Amino acid sequence: MENLKIKLKKYIPSKLIKIRKNCLTYTYAINGRWRKSKISRKAINEKISIIFLVYMPQTWNSLKTVYDRAKEYIECETYLVVIPYNTMLGDGTLINSVKYWESLYPGEVISAKGQFGWLDLKQFNPDIIFRQEPYDNTFPQSYSCKRLSSIARLCYISYGMTMDRRHLKTVYSHRFMSDVYAFFCDTHEVKEYLEETKNKHPLIGSYQIYYYGFPRFERINTSYKFNRSNHTFTWIPRWTLDGKNNDASSFFLYCAKLIRYFEANQKLNLIIRPHPMMFSNFIDNKILTKEEVRQLFEKINSVDNICLDSEMDYLITFEKTDVLIADFSSLNMEFALSGKPIIYCGKNIKGCLTEFSDYCYSVRDWEGLKKQIEELSRGCDKYLEERIICSKKHMERIPNNISDNIVKACIEMCRMG
């Protein structure tokens, strides 16, 4: 009897928590469905108002070509609304987001922070809002998914390529799906996941699903000249040491060793491009101090053939990179399409590089990484031909006119209601 009581004490609270969670989820879903139903459709002769709500320059490539294309349509009125935010480049330089976008689009940028607080987006009579990320905690409360979905059709294009199915539940939470009117999927896996959720949870799944391809792929340059000698290496360490869902950052494993190695091999070049959140995350969690980061920057700047990346757009860095030394990142697939080699630091190369994983190099320790750097710098790239073939096949499968089709779908959904 005593054992039964103990089991019930453990079982009942967990069941109650689950019931409460389900009730909250479905309440939110019903409210989300109601908000979506209140959005009116536009007449044929009315213009479609589209807001692009952004704050992080490093992930702009997911929306850039869509914004550029929408501006060309006479049926559309576009608004580039930027949330003021200081983002750190790889070399430690702080860049203001509003100033960054103003440098790209003079006269087009609207700062989200006005004299009296956050702008009320209702003033633009929006039909569609593209918000850069799914996470409410990175946006002001005024621009939560719930609030945005009450004034317009909230649409979403992934800020980074989805690689691992385990990552989907984090990005596509039930609450987020309840608010979004339309998803423009970056991969078939995302499309399938959203369809499965829609069928399993009809109340939550009151959203439209489109798959035209990932807009980032429209900017990828695959006309590289391949050299057997690889001299420029770029390292992209991840921002977190948490390896629960994906491989953790290799920063502390390899930073000092890579600096010593390249310092001793002056014919090779190393570009270090950490995740934009990496140093701030390490400082906030007291893993590093600001002084230690300053000393690291000072050391790197003292070595002629090593630099911290000062480019905002990673594609510029990728063009001058011969070999990518990579942690778990959505950027890996974009680099892989160039056909150039990747040295992956971790276990989950399959989840990160999918079909390219058989033609890239996986390392678990310094000796393995050092060996691959030495071999590739001598031109010993045993997977080169297979990787180029894989890249060409993958590029052939990427749909044409991705951004154009997304804009057309936006216009049609507003006309149809």
CORPEKA-V782921 format. One record per residue. RES is the residue in one small letter. PHI is phi in radians with two decimals (999 if undefined). Layout:
[[RES;PHI] [RES;PHI]]
This chain:
[[m;999] [e;-1.09] [n;-1.10] [l;-1.12] [k;-1.09] [i;-1.11] [k;-1.11] [l;-1.14] [k;-1.09] [k;-1.40] [y;-1.33] [i;-1.11] [p;-1.03] [s;-1.14] [k;-1.18] [l;-1.12] [i;-1.10] [k;-1.15] [i;-1.10] [r;-1.06] [k;-1.07] [n;-1.12] [c;-1.09] [l;-1.12] [t;-1.07] [y;-1.30] [t;-1.10] [y;-1.12] [a;-1.13] [i;-1.12] [n;-1.11] [g;-1.11] [r;-1.08] [w;-1.13] [r;-1.06] [k;-1.13] [s;-1.18] [k;-1.47] [i;-1.28] [s;-1.54] [r;-1.60] [k;-1.78] [a;-1.28] [i;-1.00] [n;-1.54] [e;-1.66] [k;-1.39] [i;-1.61] [s;-1.67] [i;-2.11] [i;-1.80] [f;-1.88] [l;-1.76] [v;-2.35] [y;-2.64] [m;-1.88] [p;-1.01] [q;-1.15] [t;-1.92] [w;-1.10] [n;-1.02] [s;-1.23] [l;-1.98] [k;-0.94] [t;-1.19] [v;-1.21] [y;-1.07] [d;-1.04] [r;-1.26] [a;-1.08] [k;-1.11] [e;-1.42] [y;-1.51] [i;-1.21] [e;-1.34] [c;-1.97] [e;-2.02] [t;-1.90] [y;-2.31] [l;-1.74] [v;-1.77] [v;-1.97] [i;-1.44] [p;-1.00] [y;-2.80] [n;-1.66] [t;-1.86] [m;-1.70] [l;-1.31] [g;-1.05] [d;-1.58] [g;1.59] [t;-1.19] [l;-1.58] [i;-2.07] [n;-1.39] [s;-1.08] [v;-1.08] [k;-1.13] [y;-1.08] [w;-1.21] [e;-1.14] [s;-1.22] [l;-1.50] [y;-2.31] [p;-1.01] [g;1.43] [e;-1.88] [v;-1.46] [i;-2.01] [s;-1.29] [a;-1.25] [k;-1.76] [g;-1.65] [q;-1.11] [f;-1.97] [g;2.08] [w;-1.24] [l;-1.11] [d;-1.49] [l;-1.21] [k;-1.05] [q;-1.07] [f;-1.60] [n;0.81] [p;-1.23] [d;-1.69] [i;-2.39] [i;-2.22] [f;-1.71] [r;-1.75] [q;-1.13] [e;-2.36] [p;-1.49] [y;-1.56] [d;-1.11] [n;-1.25] [t;-1.73] [f;-2.17] [p;-1.04] [q;-1.01] [s;-1.07] [y;-2.00] [s;-1.16] [c;-1.03] [k;-1.04] [r;-1.21] [l;-1.13] [s;-1.24] [s;-1.51] [i;-2.03] [a;-2.83] [r;-1.37] [l;-1.42] [c;-2.03] [y;-2.41] [i;-2.08] [s;-0.98] [y;-1.29] [g;-2.60] [m;-1.12] [t;-1.39] [m;-1.92] [d;-2.05] [r;-1.03] [r;-1.11] [h;-1.37] [l;-1.13] [k;-1.15] [t;-1.24] [v;-1.34] [y;-1.74] [s;-1.27] [h;-1.07] [r;-1.12] [f;-1.09] [m;-1.13] [s;-1.17] [d;-1.58] [v;-1.37] [y;-1.46] [a;-2.59] [f;-1.86] [f;-1.85] [c;-1.31] [d;-1.55] [t;-2.46] [h;-1.12] [e;-1.08] [v;-1.16] [k;-1.01] [e;-1.12] [y;-1.10] [l;-1.17] [e;-1.16] [e;-1.08] [t;-1.13] [k;-1.07] [n;-1.28] [k;-1.37] [h;-2.24] [p;-0.98] [l;-1.15] [i;-1.18] [g;-1.46] [s;-1.56] [y;-2.24] [q;-1.71] [i;-2.13] [y;-2.22] [y;-2.32] [y;-2.00] [g;1.94] [f;-1.63] [p;-0.96] [r;-1.00] [f;-1.16] [e;-1.24] [r;-1.81] [i;-1.40] [n;-1.68] [t;-1.94] [s;-1.69] [y;-1.33] [k;-1.66] [f;-1.67] [n;-1.93] [r;-1.25] [s;-1.80] [n;-1.90] [h;-1.95] [t;-1.93] [f;-1.91] [t;-2.08] [w;-1.91] [i;-2.11] [p;-1.19] [r;-1.27] [w;-1.52] [t;-2.17] [l;-1.62] [d;-1.36] [g;-1.82] [k;-1.14] [n;-1.74] [n;-2.40] [d;-1.02] [a;-1.34] [s;-1.08] [s;-1.68] [f;-0.94] [f;-1.32] [l;-1.24] [y;-2.12] [c;-0.99] [a;-1.08] [k;-1.19] [l;-1.12] [i;-1.08] [r;-1.12] [y;-1.13] [f;-1.25] [e;-1.11] [a;-1.52] [n;-2.20] [q;-1.22] [k;-1.36] [l;-1.81] [n;-2.12] [l;-2.20] [i;-1.86] [i;-1.85] [r;-2.16] [p;-1.23] [h;-0.97] [p;-0.96] [m;-1.66] [m;-1.10] [f;-1.14] [s;-1.12] [n;-1.15] [f;-1.14] [i;-1.22] [d;-1.05] [n;-1.65] [k;1.03] [i;-1.48] [l;-2.28] [t;-1.73] [k;-1.06] [e;-1.16] [e;-1.13] [v;-1.14] [r;-1.05] [q;-1.13] [l;-1.12] [f;-1.03] [e;-1.08] [k;-1.11] [i;-1.07] [n;-1.18] [s;-1.48] [v;-1.81] [d;-1.05] [n;-1.74] [i;-2.21] [c;-2.53] [l;-1.53] [d;-1.15] [s;-1.82] [e;-1.46] [m;-1.29] [d;-1.56] [y;-1.10] [l;-1.14] [i;-1.13] [t;-1.16] [f;-1.06] [e;-1.14] [k;-1.69] [t;-1.67] [d;-1.58] [v;-2.39] [l;-1.78] [i;-1.75] [a;-2.22] [d;-1.59] [f;-1.11] [s;-2.80] [s;-1.25] [l;-1.28] [n;-1.04] [m;-1.16] [e;-1.16] [f;-1.21] [a;-1.05] [l;-1.15] [s;-1.28] [g;1.51] [k;-1.45] [p;-1.27] [i;-2.18] [i;-1.82] [y;-1.66] [c;-1.72] [g;2.75] [k;-1.67] [n;-1.59] [i;-1.17] [k;-1.15] [g;-1.19] [c;-1.57] [l;-2.08] [t;0.72] [e;-1.20] [f;-1.38] [s;-1.07] [d;-1.29] [y;-2.08] [c;-2.11] [y;-1.98] [s;-1.93] [v;-2.24] [r;-2.05] [d;-2.62] [w;-1.11] [e;-1.06] [g;-1.15] [l;-1.16] [k;-1.05] [k;-1.06] [q;-1.21] [i;-1.08] [e;-1.12] [e;-1.16] [l;-1.17] [s;-1.19] [r;-1.57] [g;1.57] [c;-1.54] [d;-2.07] [k;-1.20] [y;-1.79] [l;-0.94] [e;-1.09] [e;-1.12] [r;-1.19] [i;-1.12] [i;-1.08] [c;-1.08] [s;-1.10] [k;-1.10] [k;-1.11] [h;-1.16] [m;-1.13] [e;-1.15] [r;-1.47] [i;-1.29] [p;-1.09] [n;-1.52] [n;0.94] [i;-1.04] [s;-1.13] [d;-1.07] [n;-1.17] [i;-1.16] [v;-1.12] [k;-1.07] [a;-1.12] [c;-1.10] [i;-1.10] [e;-1.14] [m;-1.17] [c;-1.31] [r;-1.27] [m;-1.42] [g;1.69]]
